[in-house]
Amino acid sequence: GMAARPAVAAANRGLANARAFLATPPSEFAAAAEVAARKAACLALEEATSCGASICPSWMTCSVFLALASTLLGSALVGTLDSTLSLRLAAVPLVLCYTQISTTWTVSSFVGAGISLLLIPITERVKDNSRKCKLVTAFGYFVMGFGFLILAPMSAAALGGSSTSTLAPADSAAVIYPAMILKSIGNVIAYICVYPDMMLNVPDDAFLEARVTATYSAMYSLGWAVGPLLGSGLYVGFASVELCLNEDALPPSCPNNSAADFCSSLEADEVSRNAPSAACSCEWQPKNGFDGEATLVGLLGIGYALVLVVAAIFNVGVKLVAATTEDLTEPTAVRRASLTKVRADKGGQLAMADLKRRLKRAEITIDRSMLPVTVSTTAE
């Protein structure tokens, strides 16, 4: 009797399973067939994305490309202008001394750091929406470009025109300081959402995320490496008039400027012993090099902001179907916001067009009725 109990228990379990199988409604068989179809489609998608030679890696979507371009362009534009900004501050009519220039840099940097801390809640609110991230980045580029145009100051003459009227007074320190702060604020806003937007389109793979992050850092460093070279070249290329700066902007070279404007009498005594330079201008004039450079850099920043606005309008970088069986076979929840999370206000539809396009490249056809892609999204 004791030896027969395991066999009896196994028989009872088998009978219960048989009854459950016979009682299973057809809808559950259809659900099982749907899961099997999802697995087959996912395997085909993995094969389609892994086979064949490609110029760019599989993670290089349009949204990731724009994020890397934003990183490269942002650091390059700031590096271009910052490398020659001291020439603007030390030249007539401002003639700031080295201590004043350093203080200006310090204050603008602290303002940028403080603004970045204040914008953390905004980043938390938009980090899961690629469209909003691009709009924030575009706004940062617009503010930064506008600050550049004020620092120039922008004029038609700087770009070869005939009008000498400027966007802002060239001799007003009250305009220069707010422009420096605008530059720092715009630079911060232009960067706070670039990385979250980029990672939204990267699969949940630690090694792949490390590669993308390394590429992001490389683009930032490359921009700062190229920026100063571009800045010096643009400054020389736009310079038709040389402005007096530092000691050359003080008497006896420029009698209208007072040595008392310098930071200390020690600096004034030191510079008064230098020989005057007759080649420079004691009054601000357009085509001095910096105005053309800063105008071009500012217009590039505003132009790129418009590119990002267009990308946000057309929602470039919409989530793709994930190339993992687990994400397609578990439609009730999405484990990570940066994978194939589809916002509920968009109807919860996966990018079916992208899936069919990839399957077509792999010479695989799939009927839409055999692969429903409506999912229920659950936020973490």
C-alpha positions in Angstrom: 0.0 0.0 0.0 2.8 2.4 0.9 4.6 1.7 -2.4 1.5 2.4 -4.5 0.8 5.9 -3.0 3.3 7.8 -5.3 1.8 6.1 -8.4 -1.7 7.0 -7.3 -0.7 10.6 -6.6 0.9 10.9 -10.0 -2.2 9.4 -11.7 -4.4 11.9 -9.9 -2.1 14.8 -11.0 -2.3 13.5 -14.6 -6.1 13.3 -14.4 -6.3 16.9 -13.0 -4.1 18.2 -15.8 -6.2 16.4 -18.4 -9.4 17.9 -17.0 -7.8 21.4 -17.0 -6.7 20.9 -20.6 -10.2 19.9 -21.7 -11.8 22.8 -19.7 -9.4 25.4 -21.3 -11.4 27.9 -23.4 -10.4 28.6 -27.0 -9.3 32.1 -26.1 -6.4 30.8 -24.0 -5.2 28.7 -26.9 -5.3 31.8 -29.0 -3.3 33.7 -26.4 -0.7 30.9 -26.5 -0.6 31.0 -30.2 -0.1 34.8 -30.0 2.9 34.3 -27.6 4.4 31.8 -30.0 4.0 34.2 -32.9 5.6 37.0 -30.9 8.6 34.7 -30.1 9.0 33.9 -33.8 8.7 37.5 -34.8 11.3 38.5 -32.2 13.7 35.8 -33.3 13.3 37.1 -36.9 13.9 40.6 -35.7 17.0 39.7 -33.9 18.3 38.0 -37.0 17.4 40.9 -39.2 19.2 43.4 -37.0 22.3 41.3 -36.4 23.0 40.0 -40.0 24.4 42.1 -42.8 27.1 44.8 -42.7 26.1 48.2 -41.5 28.0 51.5 -41.5 26.6 52.6 -38.1 26.0 50.3 -35.1 22.5 49.0 -34.4 22.0 51.5 -31.5 22.7 54.5 -33.7 19.1 55.7 -34.2 18.2 59.2 -35.3 17.5 60.2 -31.8 20.9 58.9 -30.5 22.6 60.6 -33.4 21.0 63.9 -32.5 22.0 63.6 -28.9 25.6 63.0 -29.8 25.5 65.8 -32.3 24.1 68.1 -29.5 26.9 67.1 -27.2 29.6 67.7 -29.9 28.1 70.9 -31.2 27.4 72.4 -27.8 31.0 71.9 -26.5 32.5 73.0 -29.8 30.4 76.3 -29.9 31.2 77.1 -26.3 34.9 76.2 -26.8 35.0 78.3 -29.9 33.8 81.4 -28.2 35.4 81.0 -24.8 38.9 80.8 -26.4 38.6 84.4 -27.6 36.1 85.9 -25.1 38.9 87.4 -23.0 39.9 89.4 -26.1 36.5 91.0 -26.1 36.5 91.8 -22.4 40.1 93.2 -22.4 39.6 95.3 -25.5 38.2 98.8 -25.8 35.7 100.0 -24.7 35.5 97.6 -21.7 39.3 97.2 -20.9 38.7 94.8 -18.1 41.8 93.8 -16.2 42.8 90.1 -15.6 41.2 90.1 -12.1 37.9 91.4 -13.5 37.9 88.9 -16.4 38.6 86.0 -14.0 35.8 87.2 -11.7 33.4 87.4 -14.6 34.2 83.8 -15.5 33.8 82.6 -11.9 30.4 84.3 -11.4 29.0 83.0 -14.7 30.2 79.5 -13.8 28.6 79.6 -10.4 25.4 80.8 -11.9 25.4 77.9 -14.4 26.1 75.4 -11.6 23.2 76.8 -9.5 20.8 76.7 -12.4 21.7 73.1 -13.2 20.7 72.1 -9.6 17.5 74.0 -9.9 16.6 72.2 -13.2 16.9 68.7 -11.7 13.1 68.5 -11.1 12.5 69.4 -14.7 14.8 66.7 -15.9 13.0 64.2 -13.8 9.6 65.2 -15.4 10.7 65.0 -19.0 13.4 62.3 -19.0 11.0 59.6 -20.3 9.7 61.7 -23.2 12.0 62.1 -26.1 10.0 64.9 -27.6 10.1 67.0 -24.5 13.8 66.3 -24.0 14.5 67.7 -27.5 12.5 70.8 -26.9 14.4 71.5 -23.6 17.7 71.1 -25.5 16.5 73.3 -28.3 15.5 76.0 -25.7 19.0 75.8 -24.2 20.6 76.3 -27.6 18.4 79.3 -28.3 19.3 81.0 -25.0 23.0 80.2 -25.5 22.9 81.5 -29.1 21.1 84.7 -28.0 23.8 85.2 -25.4 26.5 84.9 -28.0 24.8 87.5 -30.3 24.7 90.0 -27.4 28.3 89.4 -26.6 29.3 90.0 -30.2 27.4 92.3 -30.4 25.7 91.2 -33.7 25.7 93.6 -36.6 25.3 93.3 -40.3 28.8 94.7 -40.8 30.3 91.8 -38.9 29.1 89.5 -41.6 30.1 91.8 -44.5 27.0 94.0 -44.6 26.8 97.8 -44.7 24.8 98.6 -41.6 26.9 99.3 -38.5 24.0 99.1 -36.0 24.4 96.5 -33.3 22.0 94.2 -31.4 23.3 95.6 -28.1 25.5 98.5 -27.0 29.1 97.5 -27.6 30.4 99.7 -24.7 28.1 98.7 -21.9 29.3 96.4 -19.2 25.7 96.2 -18.0 25.0 94.2 -21.2 28.1 92.0 -21.1 27.5 90.5 -17.7 23.9 89.4 -18.4 25.1 88.0 -21.7 27.7 85.9 -19.9 25.1 84.6 -17.5 22.8 83.8 -20.4 25.6 81.9 -22.1 26.1 79.8 -19.0 22.4 79.2 -18.4 21.8 78.2 -22.0 24.8 75.9 -21.9 23.4 74.1 -18.9 19.9 73.8 -20.3 21.3 72.5 -23.6 22.9 69.5 -21.8 20.6 68.5 -19.0 18.3 66.3 -21.2 20.7 65.1 -23.8 21.9 62.0 -22.0 18.4 60.9 -20.9 17.1 61.3 -24.4 19.9 59.3 -25.8 19.5 56.4 -23.4 15.8 56.2 -24.1 16.7 54.5 -27.4 19.4 52.2 -26.1 18.5 48.6 -25.2 18.8 47.4 -21.6 22.4 46.0 -21.9 25.1 47.1 -19.5 28.0 46.6 -22.1 26.1 48.5 -24.8 25.2 51.3 -22.3 28.9 51.6 -21.5 29.8 52.0 -25.2 27.2 54.6 -25.7 28.3 56.5 -22.6 31.9 56.4 -23.8 30.9 57.8 -27.2 28.9 60.6 -25.4 32.0 61.5 -23.4 34.2 61.3 -26.5 31.9 63.7 -28.4 32.0 66.2 -25.5 35.8 66.1 -25.3 36.1 66.3 -29.1 34.0 69.4 -29.1 36.3 71.1 -26.6 39.4 70.0 -28.5 38.1 71.4 -31.9 36.4 74.5 -30.5 39.5 76.6 -29.6 41.0 75.8 -33.0 37.9 77.0 -34.7 37.7 80.1 -32.5 41.2 81.3 -33.3 40.7 80.7 -37.0 37.3 82.5 -37.1 38.7 85.4 -35.1 41.5 85.9 -37.5 39.3 85.4 -40.5 36.7 88.0 -39.5 39.3 90.6 -38.2 39.7 93.6 -40.4 40.2 96.1 -37.5 42.4 95.6 -34.5 41.1 96.9 -31.2 43.4 98.1 -28.5 43.4 95.9 -25.5 45.0 95.6 -22.1 47.9 98.2 -21.7 47.5 99.4 -25.3 44.0 100.7 -24.4 45.3 103.0 -21.8 47.2 106.3 -22.0 49.4 107.3 -23.8 48.0 105.0 -26.6 44.4 105.9 -25.9 44.1 109.2 -24.0 40.4 108.9 -23.6 40.7 105.8 -21.4 41.8 106.3 -17.8 44.3 104.2 -16.1 42.1 104.3 -13.0 39.8 102.0 -14.8 42.3 99.2 -14.1 42.1 97.1 -11.0 45.0 98.7 -9.1 47.5 101.4 -9.4 50.2 98.8 -9.4 48.8 97.4 -12.7 48.5 100.9 -14.1 52.1 101.8 -13.2 53.2 98.5 -14.9 51.4 99.1 -18.1 52.3 102.8 -18.4 55.9 101.8 -19.1 55.0 99.8 -22.2 55.4 101.4 -25.6 52.2 102.6 -27.2 50.8 100.8 -30.3 49.7 102.9 -33.2 48.2 100.1 -35.1 45.1 99.5 -32.9 41.9 101.4 -32.7 41.0 103.2 -29.4 37.2 103.0 -30.2 35.1 100.0 -30.8 34.5 99.2 -34.5 32.8 96.3 -36.3 34.8 93.7 -38.1 37.2 93.4 -35.2 37.2 89.6 -35.3 35.2 88.7 -32.2 32.0 90.3 -33.4 31.9 88.2 -36.6 33.0 85.0 -34.8 30.4 85.4 -32.0 27.7 86.3 -34.5 28.4 83.2 -36.6 28.5 80.9 -33.5 25.3 82.4 -32.1 23.4 81.9 -35.4 24.6 78.3 -35.6 23.3 77.7 -32.1 19.9 79.2 -32.9 19.8 77.3 -36.2 20.5 74.0 -34.5 17.7 74.8 -32.0 15.3 75.0 -34.9 16.6 71.6 -36.1 15.8 70.1 -32.7 12.3 71.7 -32.7 11.6 70.1 -36.1 12.8 66.7 -34.8 10.5 67.1 -31.7 7.5 68.0 -33.9 8.0 64.8 -36.0 8.9 62.8 -32.9 12.2 61.6 -34.3 13.5 58.7 -32.2 10.1 57.1 -31.3 10.5 53.9 -29.4 11.4 50.8 -31.5 10.2 47.2 -30.9 12.8 45.7 -28.6 14.9 42.9 -30.0 14.4 40.6 -27.1 11.9 37.7 -26.7 11.2 38.7 -23.1 9.9 42.1 -23.9 7.5 40.8 -26.6 6.2 37.9 -24.7 5.4 39.9 -21.5 3.0 42.5 -22.7 1.5 43.4 -19.4 4.5 45.4 -18.1 7.6 47.0 -19.3 10.6 46.6 -17.0 12.5 49.7 -17.9 11.4 53.1 -19.2 14.3 53.3 -21.7 13.3 50.1 -23.5 10.1 49.9 -25.5 7.9 51.9 -23.2 5.0 53.4 -25.0 3.1 56.2 -23.3 -0.5 55.4 -22.5 -1.8 58.6 -24.0 -0.6 57.4 -27.4 -2.8 54.4 -27.3 -0.2 51.9 -26.3 0.8 50.9 -29.8 4.2 49.6 -30.6 6.1 50.7 -33.7 4.6 48.1 -36.1 5.9 49.9 -39.2 9.4 49.6 -38.0 9.0 45.9 -37.2 7.6 45.2 -40.6 10.3 47.2 -42.3 13.0 45.2 -40.6 11.3 41.9 -41.3 11.0 42.9 -44.9 14.8 43.4 -45.1 15.2 39.9 -43.8 12.8 38.6 -46.4 10.2 37.6 -43.8 6.6 38.5 -44.1 4.1 38.7 -41.2 0.4 39.2 -41.2 -0.8 41.9 -38.8 -3.7 39.8 -37.7 -1.4 37.1 -36.5 0.7 39.5 -34.4 -1.3 41.9 -32.3 0.9 44.5 -30.8 -1.4 46.3 -28.5 0.2 46.3 -25.1 -0.7 47.5 -21.6 2.0 49.9 -20.3 2.7 50.0 -16.6 5.0 52.7 -15.3 7.6 51.7 -12.8 
